[in-house]
Amino acid sequence: MSVLDYTQPPAEPRPTADASSDSGTGGGYGTWRRASWTENTRIGIRDENGNLVGPVYKDGAIEGVTYTRGSVFRPRARVRPDLPLRPDTRTIYRLRDTTPSPAADGTGTSTS
């Protein structure tokens, strides 16, 4: 048997944290979550009325009967939308307007 000679360090008061770095506050700014694909995700099978036919997880979940597996797209989303964005946040991308412009001849089809 080994005996450890241990003396506890002296108790010092813990440094106080400022209000913006408290756990759970996130610094007072919101941010964006990156869009991504999740692979091999359980997807519940639905009937003709849109109701799940059975559980997706836990007891009674049977692959191919109550759920299938597939890829799911998780779109870009705001994290803490109740807080303002950080002032130095840059726009990473912006979606273009993809609606076709009407043709000059009025037919609705573009020739260019």
Backbone torsions as a table, in degrees:
resi	resn	phi	psi	omega
1	MET	NA	139.6	178.7
2	SER	-106.1	140.2	178.2
3	VAL	-111.4	129.8	-178.5
4	LEU	-97.5	125.2	176.9
5	ASP	-89.6	102.9	-173.1
6	TYR	-126.1	129.7	172.3
7	THR	-119.3	128.8	-177.2
8	GLN	-69.6	138.4	178.3
9	PRO	-65.9	156.4	-179.3
10	PRO	-63.9	143.9	-179.5
11	ALA	-74.4	120.1	176.7
12	GLU	-115.3	145.4	178.3
13	PRO	-64.7	140.5	179.9
14	ARG	-71.5	138.3	179.0
15	PRO	-64.8	142.1	-179.1
16	THR	-79.1	138.9	178.8
17	ALA	-93.8	144.2	176.8
18	ASP	-73.5	162.0	-171.0
19	ALA	-62.6	-31.5	-176.0
20	SER	-74.8	-17.2	-178.2
21	SER	-104.2	13.6	176.8
22	ASP	-63.9	149.3	-179.3
23	SER	-65.2	130.8	176.9
24	GLY	94.9	-13.4	-179.8
25	THR	-86.5	-28.2	177.1
26	GLY	72.3	18.4	175.9
27	GLY	83.4	0.0	176.9
28	GLY	85.9	9.9	178.5
29	TYR	-127.3	148.9	172.6
30	GLY	-88.7	172.2	179.1
31	THR	-152.5	-175.5	179.0
32	TRP	-112.1	142.9	171.8
33	ARG	-95.1	134.9	-177.9
34	ARG	-69.6	141.5	175.5
35	ALA	-70.9	146.1	-178.7
36	SER	-158.4	165.8	173.3
37	TRP	-105.3	137.1	172.5
38	THR	-108.4	130.0	-177.5
39	GLU	-94.0	153.3	172.8
40	ASN	57.1	42.9	-179.4
41	THR	-93.5	140.2	177.1
42	ARG	-73.0	129.7	179.9
43	ILE	-122.9	121.4	-177.6
44	GLY	-68.2	138.3	176.4
45	ILE	-82.3	136.2	-177.7
46	ARG	-117.1	153.3	177.9
47	ASP	-86.1	-172.9	-176.8
48	GLU	-66.2	-18.5	178.0
49	ASN	-92.9	-1.5	179.5
50	GLY	89.5	8.1	179.1
51	ASN	-91.8	145.6	176.5
52	LEU	-64.1	138.9	-179.1
53	VAL	-83.5	-13.4	179.7
54	GLY	-176.6	-176.2	-179.0
55	PRO	-72.1	150.6	177.3
56	VAL	-95.1	-31.7	178.1
57	TYR	-126.1	169.9	175.2
58	LYS	69.2	-158.2	-175.0
59	ASP	-65.4	136.9	177.4
60	GLY	90.7	-4.9	178.6
61	ALA	-80.6	119.4	-178.2
62	ILE	-125.1	121.3	-178.8
63	GLU	-64.0	131.8	-178.5
64	GLY	90.9	-17.5	179.2
65	VAL	-108.7	-49.8	-179.5
66	THR	-109.7	-17.4	177.4
67	TYR	-153.1	160.4	173.4
68	THR	-124.9	173.9	176.5
69	ARG	-115.8	143.5	179.4
70	GLY	-169.7	-176.7	178.2
71	SER	-92.2	140.6	179.6
72	VAL	-126.2	133.2	177.4
73	PHE	-90.3	125.4	175.5
74	ARG	-103.7	110.1	-175.4
75	PRO	-71.4	164.5	175.7
76	ARG	-60.2	137.8	-176.7
77	ALA	-147.0	155.0	177.1
78	ARG	-77.9	137.7	171.6
79	VAL	-102.5	124.8	-174.9
80	ARG	55.6	65.6	-179.5
81	PRO	-67.0	-12.9	178.1
82	ASP	-75.1	-15.0	179.3
83	LEU	-102.9	151.0	178.8
84	PRO	-72.1	156.8	175.3
85	LEU	-71.4	152.7	177.2
86	ARG	-61.6	139.6	-176.8
87	PRO	-58.9	-29.2	-178.4
88	ASP	-91.3	13.0	178.7
89	THR	-70.6	129.6	179.7
90	ARG	-99.8	152.8	173.1
91	THR	-79.9	119.1	-176.7
92	ILE	-79.9	-45.4	177.1
93	TYR	-150.4	156.7	178.4
94	ARG	-133.9	133.2	180.0
95	LEU	-71.8	139.5	178.2
96	ARG	-83.8	156.5	173.0
97	ASP	-78.9	113.1	-174.8
98	THR	-101.9	12.8	178.5
99	THR	-72.2	134.8	-178.8
100	PRO	-69.6	140.9	177.8
101	SER	-82.5	143.8	-179.3
102	PRO	-67.4	147.9	-179.8
103	ALA	-73.4	157.5	-178.2
104	ALA	-69.5	-26.3	-177.1
105	ASP	-84.8	-2.4	175.8
106	GLY	85.6	4.0	-177.6
107	THR	-83.5	-15.1	179.9
108	GLY	90.3	-4.4	177.2
109	THR	-114.9	142.1	-179.6
110	SER	-93.3	140.2	-179.5
111	THR	-98.4	-5.0	-178.0
112	SER	-97.4	NA	NA
